[in-house]
Amino acid sequence: MNQLSDIATLIPERDAEGYLVEPENWSEDIARALAQEENILLNDDHWDAIRFMRDYYDEHQVIADARFVIRHLAERIGKEAHKRLFELFPYGYVKQACKIAGMRRPRAWSTG
């Protein structure tokens, strides 16, 4: 077995769209496997956004809206944060960032 298939077997239950059913089951290894499925190689900026999202979820028990993640990134990278978030997750905040961070799919949001 290759490393991806080894890690993929560790991913907990997901819904039909590939989001974790229970965000509490998330780990950084699971994030790596989910990112590989999305063809994303996680770098420091990805991890900064993902860890912020996880901390926000742990504190508030809701998924951070993209604007909160953008504000967080802006503290470090400035006004290019909005553009950078969508460079990091080119198929969208909900489709990729929320999925990789182990969130349930936000039902009221678009997939952008």
NORHU-V125200 format. One record per residue. N is the residue number from 0. RES is the residue in one letter. SS is DSSP state (h for helix, s for strand, l for the rest). NEAR is the number of other ideal C-beta (glycine too) atoms within 10 Angstrom. D_FIRST is the distance of its C-alpha to the first C-alpha in whole Angstrom. Layout:
BEGIN
N & RES & SS & NEAR & D_FIRST
N & RES & SS & NEAR & D_FIRST
END
This chain:
BEGIN
0 & M & l & 8 & 0
1 & N & l & 7 & 4
2 & Q & h & 10 & 7
3 & L & h & 12 & 8
4 & S & h & 9 & 6
5 & D & h & 11 & 6
6 & I & h & 17 & 10
7 & A & h & 15 & 11
8 & T & l & 9 & 11
9 & L & l & 11 & 13
10 & I & l & 19 & 16
11 & P & l & 14 & 19
12 & E & l & 8 & 21
13 & R & s & 16 & 22
14 & D & l & 10 & 25
15 & A & l & 6 & 25
16 & E & l & 11 & 25
17 & G & l & 13 & 22
18 & Y & l & 20 & 24
19 & L & s & 22 & 23
20 & V & l & 10 & 26
21 & E & l & 11 & 27
22 & P & h & 19 & 27
23 & E & h & 9 & 27
24 & N & h & 13 & 24
25 & W & l & 20 & 23
26 & S & l & 12 & 21
27 & E & h & 13 & 21
28 & D & h & 12 & 17
29 & I & h & 19 & 17
30 & A & h & 22 & 19
31 & R & h & 17 & 17
32 & A & h & 20 & 14
33 & L & h & 24 & 17
34 & A & h & 19 & 19
35 & Q & h & 16 & 16
36 & E & h & 15 & 16
37 & E & l & 16 & 20
38 & N & l & 9 & 19
39 & I & l & 19 & 21
40 & L & l & 8 & 20
41 & L & l & 18 & 22
42 & N & l & 9 & 25
43 & D & h & 8 & 28
44 & D & h & 16 & 30
45 & H & h & 19 & 27
46 & W & h & 12 & 27
47 & D & h & 18 & 30
48 & A & h & 26 & 31
49 & I & h & 23 & 28
50 & R & h & 14 & 29
51 & F & h & 18 & 33
52 & M & h & 24 & 32
53 & R & h & 18 & 30
54 & D & h & 12 & 33
55 & Y & h & 19 & 35
56 & Y & h & 20 & 34
57 & D & h & 10 & 34
58 & E & h & 9 & 38
59 & H & h & 10 & 39
60 & Q & l & 8 & 36
61 & V & l & 10 & 36
62 & I & l & 21 & 34
63 & A & l & 25 & 36
64 & D & l & 13 & 37
65 & A & h & 22 & 36
66 & R & h & 11 & 40
67 & F & h & 14 & 39
68 & V & h & 25 & 36
69 & I & h & 19 & 38
70 & R & h & 14 & 41
71 & H & h & 20 & 38
72 & L & h & 20 & 37
73 & A & h & 15 & 41
74 & E & h & 10 & 41
75 & R & h & 11 & 39
76 & I & h & 14 & 39
77 & G & h & 9 & 42
78 & K & h & 9 & 43
79 & E & h & 11 & 40
80 & A & h & 18 & 38
81 & H & h & 15 & 39
82 & K & h & 11 & 37
83 & R & h & 19 & 35
84 & L & h & 22 & 33
85 & F & h & 16 & 33
86 & E & h & 10 & 31
87 & L & h & 21 & 29
88 & F & l & 25 & 28
89 & P & l & 11 & 29
90 & Y & l & 15 & 29
91 & G & l & 17 & 31
92 & Y & h & 27 & 31
93 & V & h & 21 & 30
94 & K & h & 19 & 28
95 & Q & h & 22 & 26
96 & A & h & 25 & 27
97 & C & h & 27 & 28
98 & K & h & 25 & 24
99 & I & h & 27 & 23
100 & A & l & 29 & 25
101 & G & l & 25 & 24
102 & M & l & 21 & 28
103 & R & l & 17 & 29
104 & R & l & 17 & 30
105 & P & l & 17 & 33
106 & R & l & 6 & 35
107 & A & l & 4 & 39
108 & W & l & 14 & 37
109 & S & l & 9 & 36
110 & T & l & 13 & 33
111 & G & l & 10 & 34
END
